[in-house]
Amino acid sequence: MPTMEPGAIAYFQGDYVPIEDANISIMTHGFNYGTGLFEGIRGYYSKEEDNIFVFRLHEHIDRFVRNFGILCMDIPEIHDEIVEICTEVVRRSGFKEGVYVRPICYKDECSLGPTVRNVTSSLCCYVIKLGHYVDIESGLDVAVSSWRRLSDNAIPSRAKTTGSYINSSLAATEAKQAGFHEAILLREDGTVAEGSAMNIFMVMNDKLITPPPTADILVGITRNTVMELADQHLSLDVEERPISRTELYVCDELFFCGTGAQVAPVRSVDRRVIGNGEPGPFTRQLQEMYFDVVHGKVNQYRSWCTPVY
Ligand SMILES: Cc1ncc(COP(=O)(O)O)c(C=O)c1O
């Protein structure tokens, strides 16, 4: 698991500082109430080009900034500056391998009271080195969680709020304690939402199916990437519709996707084997394409790759 990276540079209080000097008070509103918004963005190192490509940086920052309104975030940095800050922390850290960049906008006041209005906000950003976050080769054994996915009317699921990761943590912990790799969370109505920190897709009868943006999901950038690749390059129709729990047991292929998870095949759900228990052919093709795209090898998608150096 990643820890503080020696030599890493963070953006904090308008400056670039060594990551060990970027610290907040224990009284900080964001720390006390979970009033923060963040992004997780990967940078992939290309040996051929000796460069790091930050994947879909503009789309991540677009989602980030768009959700500021939900938590009444008000900071001086605008979209283009945040994009620049994300690449600059990597550049100044001098890393030459896979990285994960995390901008966070949080309520920085040391004040009491769970409100988001009239509480000042601040932007920080850090970088760590990151390889594979979950196994993407043999397939994951997953379980449907007894925890429900938080509802958009309780904690906005489309915003990547720091506080909402209690939901993810409880589900992932339960799954791991029971001997599974990951959890699938259902919504309050019993339909499928997503994994603990990743979206879900199933393949059934040559269709790629995933829950819609109204299904209490974080509308993932990787989800969008997978839908675009499947639509443009595979003989798969893409459908967004509610998924029932037992459809997961009988589908042809199942996989998670997300910035951390990348494209991760699922081989069983609640100990029911999916397909023949091996990652399916469409999942494999999507995974292969995904890694080519993120490493800047596909011209058509080169605009998704922002070079750092
Ligand atoms: C709850 C949740 N769902 C889905 C995703 C996938 O989103 P993205 O592809 O934008 O990383 C994440 C992100 O990491 C997440 O935390």
The ligand as an ORCA input file, in Angstrom:
! r2SCAN-3c Opt
* xyz 0 1
  C     -16.892      4.927     -5.595
  C     -16.161      4.946     -6.903
  N     -16.807      4.537     -8.014
  C     -16.210      4.546     -9.218
  C     -14.899      4.951     -9.372
  C     -14.269      4.984    -10.733
  O     -14.132      6.309    -11.166
  P     -12.978      6.756    -12.136
  O     -13.006      5.844    -13.292
  O     -13.334      8.154    -12.504
  O     -11.710      6.664    -11.386
  C     -14.202      5.391     -8.251
  C     -12.845      5.893     -8.389
  O     -11.867      5.659     -8.124
  C     -14.838      5.376     -6.988
  O     -14.181      5.760     -5.891
*
